[in-house]
Amino acid sequence: MREQLEQRVSELKAEQQKGQQMLAELEGRQAELRQTLLRISGAIQVLEEMLAGPAAQNGALSSKEAVPGNGPVDARA
């Protein structure tokens, strides 16, 4: 009986370790996703400000300003 209990404790510890590894990986992926979403949000904000600006209302954006990624925030980064 004791041997079975020790075996089960060993199995549960291994399972717990696997679970902790999976959780650490998911937390890393979550942090990466948050950074990506933050960059996208910043790019959206910059582009919306460009659209709302006086140059955009007159249709006077230069080709460099009109290309996403050439401005201060690059959504593809």
Buried (B, 14 or more C-beta within 10 A) or exposed (E): EEEEEEEEEEEEEEEEEEEEEEEEEEEEEEEEEEEEEEBBEBBEEBBEEBEEEEEBEEEEBEEEBEEBEEBEBEBEE
